[in-house]
């Protein structure tokens, strides 16, 4: 299981490509077993993507969307394999987060700006 920290660094980032792919494959199998189908969305543990994993590798595993921890808006053309997101911790109240979300469409585009 590569989804843990050692000395505050994700083991996943230090693993070889084959190890990461194997780990993600196991995660997909477990997800499918528990939920009836594999996920097409991957949120990178601790927000960092290993440099040795390509979009092609991820697509072979069934992922079509990948989230990182970079905050911000996803402008067109959108790189669906490297989506920015908003961390809920950045907002003091659920109402403030809701107000921000209401200003964006389903893909994170600022409404009326793209």
N, C-alpha and C positions, 0 to 999 in steps of 0.2 A: 504494500500500500504506500504509494508515493505522495499521498495527500496529507502530509504532516510536516511539522517544522523541526529542524535541528539547528540550534544556535540562532533562532529567529530567521532562518532561511528555509524556503520550501525545498524538500528533498527532490521534488519533481523537476526543479530547475537544474539539478546536478546530475540527473539520470541521463542515460543514453537514449537515443531515439527509439530503439527497440523496446526498452523498458517502459518508456512513456506510452508508446502505442499499445503495448500489452496491457498496461494498467488501465488505459482508457477503454480498451476492448472489454476488459472485465467489468468495468463500470457500466458500459452500455448493456452488457448481458444481464447484469444485476437489475438495472433500471427496467429492461424489457420484462424480466421475470416478475418484478413487483408491480409494474404499471401497465403491462400488456403490449408495450412497444418501446423501442429505444428512443432516446431523446435526440432531437436535432439541434438542441441548444446546449452550448458548453460555456459555463462561467468558470474561468480559470481559477483554480485554488490560489488564494492570496493575490489574484489579479495579474500575475505575471505568466506570460506564455514562454515555454522553453524555445530557445532560438533554433533548435534542431528539429522542430516539428513544422511541417509545411501545411498549407491549406489543402493540398492534395491528400496528404496523410489523413487530415481531419475529415475531409469529404468521404474518403473510403470508409471511415468509421460511422458515417451517417450524420455528421454535424454540418449544418448549414448556417449557423449563427454562433459567434463566439464573443463573449463579453470580457472586457478587461476592467481595470479599475481607474482608467483615465476618465475623468469627469468632463462632461461637456455635451455638445450637440453633435449629432451625426448629419453632416451636410452632404448633399449629393455631389459626386457619385458616392454612394455609401459602400464602405468595405464591410460587408456583413460578417466577415471572419475576424473583424477587429473593432467591435462596437464599443463606443464609450457609454458610460452609464452614470447615473446620479446615485451617490451613496446616501441612504436614508439618514445616516449620522450627520450629514451636512446641514440638516434642517432641525430647528428647535422644536417644532410641533408638527403633527400630522397635517394640520391645516396649511402650514407653509409648504410642505412637500406637495400636497394636493394642488395648491395654487400654481406651483411650478409645472407639475404634470399636466394640468389642464391647458397650459399654453403650448403643448406639443402634441403631435399626432402619434399614431401607433408605432412609428418607427423612430421617434425621437426628433422629428423635424419641427422646428419652431413654426407654428402655424402662421401662414400668411407671409413668410419670409423666404420661402424656397420656390 
